[in-house]
Amino acid sequence: MVAVERFERVLERTPTVAEKLFTEAERSTPDGRRRRTESLAARFAAKEAVAKALGAPGGMHWADCEILSAADGRPSLAISGSVAEAAARRGVSRWHVSLSHDGGIATAVVIAESE
């Protein structure tokens, strides 16, 4: 869970944080507009959930976990680099992700599946 107002203050105070946490595809909507703070906060909550699902190993890079949106808005998770390595060590082969935001709170649920 992420408090949207608090997350927005962090982004305003340190504009480079968004570039560190999110890929260009995550920062923009499919039609090229800048993504709203609520949506970014939900994506950050998902990235935190991925880290927790993997046991929060050190050395993970935020951009190695990308929350993408299908044309119909359905979120999906793409991993690479440090996150993919951590997932492989734990036998994770499939991910499920759900994002939501309402009432100033952004939430995410992530399920890591193994064979």
N, CA, C and O of each residue as an XYZ file, in Angstrom:
460
protein
N       0.837     -1.174      0.000
C       0.000      0.000      0.000
C       0.884      1.239      0.000
O       1.931      1.276      0.645
N       0.439      2.249     -0.736
C       1.187      3.500     -0.826
C       0.204      4.655     -0.657
O      -0.832      4.699     -1.321
N       0.532      5.581      0.228
C      -0.268      6.796      0.383
C       0.042      7.707     -0.811
O       1.177      8.157     -0.971
N      -0.951      7.972     -1.637
C      -0.739      8.710     -2.887
C      -0.206     10.109     -2.619
O       0.719     10.546     -3.304
N      -0.751     10.813     -1.661
C      -0.312     12.187     -1.372
C       1.158     12.219     -0.948
O       1.914     13.092     -1.375
N       1.548     11.281     -0.122
C       2.948     11.207      0.317
C       3.869     10.886     -0.862
O       4.940     11.476     -1.003
N       3.441      9.951     -1.702
C       4.217      9.581     -2.882
C       4.356     10.780     -3.820
O       5.425     11.003     -4.389
N       3.288     11.546     -3.982
C       3.322     12.733     -4.834
C       4.325     13.758     -4.303
O       5.046     14.378     -5.085
N       4.377     13.938     -2.990
C       5.351     14.875     -2.401
C       6.782     14.428     -2.689
O       7.648     15.258     -2.966
N       7.031     13.132     -2.626
C       8.369     12.611     -2.937
C       8.725     12.924     -4.383
O       9.836     13.372     -4.669
N       7.780     12.689     -5.302
C       8.037     12.952     -6.726
C       8.267     14.441     -6.987
O       9.104     14.802     -7.815
N       7.537     15.297     -6.293
C       7.711     16.750     -6.474
C       9.034     17.223     -5.894
O       9.713     18.063     -6.485
N       9.399     16.685     -4.740
C      10.625     17.098     -4.050
C      11.876     16.638     -4.801
O      12.879     17.350     -4.846
N      11.805     15.434     -5.391
C      12.956     14.856     -6.083
C      12.491     14.294     -7.427
O      12.208     13.100     -7.532
N      12.408     15.150     -8.463
C      11.874     14.719     -9.760
C      12.613     13.528    -10.393
O      12.014     12.786    -11.172
N      13.873     13.337    -10.078
C      14.618     12.218    -10.678
C      14.205     10.861    -10.111
O      14.577      9.825    -10.660
N      13.444     10.858     -9.024
C      12.995      9.605     -8.428
C      12.149      8.815     -9.422
O      12.287      7.596     -9.520
N      11.275      9.498    -10.157
C      10.413      8.802    -11.124
C      11.242      8.078    -12.170
O      10.898      6.963    -12.564
N      12.325      8.687    -12.626
C      13.178      8.052    -13.630
C      13.944      6.875    -13.045
O      14.281      5.934    -13.763
N      14.218      6.923    -11.756
C      14.937      5.838    -11.090
C      14.011      4.643    -10.830
O      14.428      3.489    -10.932
N      12.755      4.933    -10.494
C      11.809      3.879    -10.129
C      11.099      3.247    -11.315
O      10.774      2.060    -11.289
N      10.851      4.056    -12.378
C       9.980      3.613    -13.458
C      10.648      3.722    -14.822
O      11.435      4.633    -15.078
N      10.319      2.780    -15.680
C      10.773      2.865    -17.071
C       9.931      3.907    -17.797
O       8.911      4.358    -17.275
N      10.348      4.285    -18.982
C       9.573      5.243    -19.785
C       8.170      4.704    -20.058
O       7.198      5.459    -20.002
N       8.054      3.417    -20.351
C       6.744      2.818    -20.614
C       5.837      2.902    -19.388
O       4.623      3.049    -19.530
N       6.401      2.812    -18.200
C       5.596      2.906    -16.983
C       5.167      4.345    -16.693
O       4.085      4.573    -16.152
N       6.000      5.298    -17.045
C       5.687      6.707    -16.768
C       4.662      7.285    -17.725
O       4.097      8.345    -17.457
N       4.411      6.607    -18.835
C       3.494      7.119    -19.855
C       2.349      6.148    -20.089
O       2.497      4.937    -19.925
N       1.205      6.699    -20.475
C       0.061      5.870    -20.854
C       0.288      5.363    -22.279
O       1.152      5.883    -22.985
N      -0.475      4.355    -22.711
C      -0.289      3.842    -24.080
C      -0.436      4.908    -25.171
O       0.141      4.772    -26.250
N      -1.204      5.967    -24.895
C      -1.358      7.032    -25.898
C      -0.340      8.164    -25.721
O      -0.456      9.209    -26.362
N       0.663      7.956    -24.847
C       1.768      8.899    -24.729
C       1.610      9.982    -23.677
O       2.511     10.805    -23.515
N       0.500     10.008    -22.959
C       0.329     11.019    -21.902
C       1.095     10.600    -20.649
O       1.376      9.419    -20.444
N       1.423     11.576    -19.826
C       2.097     11.287    -18.547
C       1.104     10.587    -17.630
O      -0.038     11.023    -17.489
N       1.544      9.511    -17.014
C       0.678      8.728    -16.131
C       0.402      9.506    -14.837
O       1.278     10.200    -14.321
N      -0.808      9.381    -14.329
C      -1.217     10.077    -13.102
C      -0.479      9.505    -11.890
O      -0.041      8.354    -11.898
N      -0.354     10.319    -10.862
C       0.356      9.921     -9.649
C      -0.249      8.674     -9.025
O       0.488      7.811     -8.548
N      -1.584      8.555     -9.016
C      -2.235      7.377     -8.434
C      -1.763      6.101     -9.122
O      -1.517      5.086     -8.472
N      -1.643      6.167    -10.426
C      -1.215      5.015    -11.205
C       0.255      4.676    -10.935
O       0.615      3.504    -10.827
N       1.089      5.694    -10.827
C       2.501      5.456    -10.508
C       2.646      4.866     -9.106
O       3.460      3.970     -8.881
N       1.854      5.373     -8.176
C       1.913      4.861     -6.803
C       1.517      3.381     -6.764
O       2.126      2.597     -6.035
N       0.505      2.999     -7.541
C       0.095      1.590     -7.599
C       1.205      0.737     -8.208
O       1.438     -0.388     -7.765
N       1.884      1.261     -9.211
C       2.998      0.532     -9.814
C       4.154      0.375     -8.818
O       4.804     -0.669     -8.773
N       4.399      1.404     -8.037
C       5.435      1.305     -7.014
C       5.044      0.257     -5.969
O       5.891     -0.518     -5.524
N       3.777      0.230     -5.579
C       3.302     -0.780     -4.628
C       3.522     -2.182     -5.196
O       3.892     -3.098     -4.461
N       3.297     -2.353     -6.496
C       3.518     -3.660     -7.131
C       4.998     -4.035     -7.108
O       5.340     -5.189     -6.851
N       5.869     -3.079     -7.371
C       7.307     -3.363     -7.347
C       7.752     -3.774     -5.946
O       8.566     -4.683     -5.789
N       7.213     -3.099     -4.928
C       7.518     -3.484     -3.551
C       7.000     -4.892     -3.260
O       7.671     -5.673     -2.584
N       5.816     -5.216     -3.763
C       5.245     -6.545     -3.553
C       6.094     -7.619     -4.232
O       6.260     -8.711     -3.688
N       6.629     -7.320     -5.406
C       7.520     -8.264     -6.093
C       8.764     -8.509     -5.235
O       9.176     -9.652     -5.038
N       9.346     -7.442     -4.735
C      10.541     -7.587     -3.894
C      10.241     -8.451     -2.672
O      11.043     -9.310     -2.306
N       9.092     -8.227     -2.043
C       8.724     -9.015     -0.865
C       8.459    -10.468     -1.238
O       8.822    -11.374     -0.488
N       7.836    -10.699     -2.380
C       7.573    -12.075     -2.825
C       8.870    -12.836     -3.064
O       8.909    -14.061     -2.947
N       9.929    -12.110     -3.399
C      11.225    -12.730     -3.656
C      12.117    -12.735     -2.414
O      13.286    -13.114     -2.493
N      11.576    -12.321     -1.276
C      12.363    -12.318     -0.048
C      13.207    -11.074      0.124
O      14.113    -11.053      0.956
N      12.925    -10.035     -0.650
C      13.633     -8.750     -0.585
C      15.153     -8.905     -0.654
O      15.872     -8.390      0.202
N      15.639     -9.615     -1.673
C      17.094     -9.764     -1.777
C      17.754     -8.433     -2.136
O      17.169     -7.624     -2.856
N      18.943     -8.209     -1.647
C      19.675     -6.990     -1.959
C      20.106     -6.977     -3.415
O      20.179     -8.020     -4.064
N      20.389     -5.788     -3.919
C      20.915     -5.652     -5.270
C      19.885     -5.624     -6.380
O      20.247     -5.612     -7.557
N      18.606     -5.614     -6.029
C      17.582     -5.550     -7.075
C      17.455     -4.118     -7.580
O      17.556     -3.163     -6.810
N      17.236     -3.985     -8.866
C      17.069     -2.669     -9.488
C      15.588     -2.467     -9.827
O      14.954     -3.351    -10.403
N      15.042     -1.301     -9.467
C      13.620     -1.015     -9.674
C      13.207     -1.184    -11.133
O      12.135     -1.721    -11.413
N      14.039     -0.735    -12.055
C      13.679     -0.791    -13.484
C      13.695     -2.212    -14.037
O      13.213     -2.439    -15.147
N      14.239     -3.177    -13.287
C      14.237     -4.573    -13.724
C      12.899     -5.257    -13.451
O      12.720     -6.436    -13.756
N      11.982     -4.519    -12.887
C      10.617     -4.980    -12.638
C       9.699     -3.926    -13.271
O       9.590     -2.805    -12.774
N       9.055     -4.296    -14.350
C       8.260     -3.326    -15.113
C       6.792     -3.733    -15.099
O       6.446     -4.863    -15.444
N       5.932     -2.798    -14.696
C       4.496     -3.029    -14.680
C       3.932     -2.426    -15.962
O       3.934     -1.208    -16.142
N       3.454     -3.283    -16.839
C       2.942     -2.856    -18.145
C       1.421     -2.917    -18.160
O       0.812     -3.568    -17.312
N       0.814     -2.242    -19.122
C      -0.641     -2.261    -19.272
C      -1.003     -2.721    -20.667
O      -0.471     -2.220    -21.658
N      -1.919     -3.689    -20.737
C      -2.457     -4.126    -22.028
C      -3.387     -3.036    -22.560
O      -3.734     -2.103    -21.835
N      -3.780     -3.154    -23.803
C      -4.670     -2.166    -24.419
C      -5.967     -2.006    -23.630
O      -6.545     -0.920    -23.596
N      -6.425     -3.089    -22.997
C      -7.663     -3.025    -22.213
C      -7.424     -2.559    -20.774
O      -8.357     -2.520    -19.972
N      -6.173     -2.204    -20.446
C      -5.842     -1.696    -19.121
C      -5.357     -2.744    -18.141
O      -4.905     -2.394    -17.051
N      -5.436     -4.012    -18.492
C      -5.008     -5.099    -17.609
C      -3.501     -5.013    -17.374
O      -2.732     -4.945    -18.333
N      -3.067     -5.016    -16.106
C      -1.632     -4.931    -15.823
C      -0.942     -6.280    -15.987
O      -1.546     -7.336    -15.801
N       0.311     -6.216    -16.334
C       1.151     -7.409    -16.375
C       2.533     -7.037    -15.866
O       2.861     -5.859    -15.721
N       3.325     -8.043    -15.601
C       4.642     -7.834    -15.019
C       5.703     -8.383    -15.962
O       5.606     -9.519    -16.427
N       6.705     -7.577    -16.239
C       7.860     -8.019    -17.031
C       9.093     -7.848    -16.151
O       9.316     -6.780    -15.581
N       9.891     -8.909    -16.045
C      11.095     -8.838    -15.224
C      12.325     -9.078    -16.089
O      12.268     -9.751    -17.119
N      13.427     -8.513    -15.642
C      14.702     -8.691    -16.332
C      15.815     -8.534    -15.302
O      15.554     -8.270    -14.129
N      17.037     -8.696    -15.741
C      18.207     -8.420    -14.912
C      18.151     -8.993    -13.507
O      17.919    -10.187    -13.318
N      18.365     -8.130    -12.526
C      18.476     -8.551    -11.133
C      17.201     -9.208    -10.603
O      17.275    -10.133     -9.795
N      16.035     -8.740    -11.049
C      14.772     -9.325    -10.582
C      14.578    -10.711    -11.203
O      14.147    -11.640    -10.519
N      14.890    -10.856    -12.481
C      14.778    -12.157    -13.141
C      15.727    -13.169    -12.496
O      15.369    -14.336    -12.336
N      16.921    -12.733    -12.130
C      17.877    -13.631    -11.470
C      17.342    -14.100    -10.118
O      17.433    -15.282     -9.789
N      16.784    -13.171     -9.336
C      16.226    -13.527     -8.031
C      15.038    -14.468     -8.193
O      14.884    -15.412     -7.418
N      14.203    -14.220     -9.190
C      13.046    -15.091     -9.441
C      13.500    -16.492     -9.856
O      12.926    -17.487     -9.413
N      14.517    -16.572    -10.694
C      15.030    -17.874    -11.142
C      15.591    -18.668     -9.967
O      15.395    -19.881     -9.894
N      16.280    -18.005     -9.053
C      16.836    -18.686     -7.871
C      15.727    -19.293     -7.011
O      15.939    -20.296     -6.330
N      14.557    -18.685     -7.047
C      13.430    -19.169     -6.244
C      12.451    -20.021     -7.052
O      11.433    -20.468     -6.523
N      12.754    -20.243     -8.317
C      11.903    -21.081     -9.153
C      10.608    -20.429     -9.608
O       9.676    -21.123    -10.015
N      10.538    -19.113     -9.545
C       9.324    -18.402     -9.969
C       9.261    -18.401    -11.492
O      10.193    -17.964    -12.167
N       8.146    -18.897    -12.017
C       8.003    -18.983    -13.472
C       6.800    -18.204    -14.000
O       6.651    -18.037    -15.211
N       5.949    -17.729    -13.103
C       4.741    -17.029    -13.555
C       4.327    -16.007    -12.504
O       4.446    -16.243    -11.302
N       3.839    -14.867    -12.984
C       3.439    -13.766    -12.112
C       1.991    -13.367    -12.382
O       1.500    -13.465    -13.507
N       1.323    -12.919    -11.330
C      -0.006    -12.328    -11.444
C       0.049    -11.001    -10.699
O       0.655    -10.913     -9.630
N      -0.577     -9.971    -11.255
C      -0.539     -8.655    -10.615
C      -1.902     -7.976    -10.717
O      -2.589     -8.071    -11.734
N      -2.271     -7.295     -9.649
C      -3.503     -6.513     -9.620
C      -3.179     -5.163     -8.987
O      -2.503     -5.104     -7.960
N      -3.654     -4.094     -9.588
C      -3.416     -2.735     -9.103
C      -4.751     -2.065     -8.790
O      -5.762     -2.335     -9.439
N      -4.739     -1.197     -7.798
C      -5.945     -0.443     -7.483
C      -5.559      0.847     -6.773
O      -4.509      0.925     -6.137
N      -6.410      1.849     -6.886
C      -6.224      3.075     -6.107
C      -7.580      3.728     -5.886
O      -8.410      3.829     -6.790
N      -7.772      4.172     -4.634
C      -9.018      4.829     -4.254
C      -8.812      5.482     -2.895
O      -8.066      4.971     -2.060
N      -9.467      6.599     -2.678
C      -9.416      7.248     -1.376
C      -8.034      7.638     -0.921
O      -7.755      7.655      0.277
N      -7.155      7.954     -1.869
C      -5.815      8.391     -1.519
C      -4.820      7.277     -1.233
O      -3.690      7.541     -0.822
N      -5.238      6.023     -1.449
C      -4.357      4.875     -1.225
C      -4.228      4.094     -2.525
O      -5.219      3.842     -3.210
N      -3.006      3.716     -2.856
C      -2.739      2.842     -4.006
C      -2.286      1.497     -3.461
O      -1.477      1.430     -2.535
N      -2.813      0.429     -4.044
C      -2.462     -0.909     -3.575
C      -2.108     -1.808     -4.752
O      -2.463     -1.540     -5.900
N      -1.413     -2.860     -4.434
C      -1.089     -3.875     -5.430
C      -1.009     -5.230     -4.747
O      -0.599     -5.350     -3.592
N      -1.407     -6.227     -5.488
C      -1.254     -7.612     -5.066
C      -0.457     -8.315     -6.139
O      -0.780     -8.222     -7.324
N       0.588     -9.021     -5.730
C       1.425     -9.756     -6.664
C       1.522    -11.194     -6.167
O       1.776    -11.446     -4.989
N       1.316    -12.126     -7.085
C       1.462    -13.547     -6.772
C       2.575    -14.104     -7.642
O       2.563    -13.949     -8.863
N       3.535    -14.751     -7.001
C       4.645    -15.395     -7.694
C       4.389    -16.898     -7.669
O       4.255    -17.490     -6.598
N       4.320    -17.517     -8.852
C       4.052    -18.953     -8.965
C       5.300    -19.689     -9.399
O       6.104    -19.177    -10.178
N       5.451    -20.896     -8.886
C       6.506    -21.774     -9.377
C       5.885    -23.066     -9.862
O       4.742    -23.382     -9.532
N       6.635    -23.800    -10.637
C       6.123    -25.076    -11.196
C       5.926    -26.093    -10.102
O       5.505    -27.218    -10.373
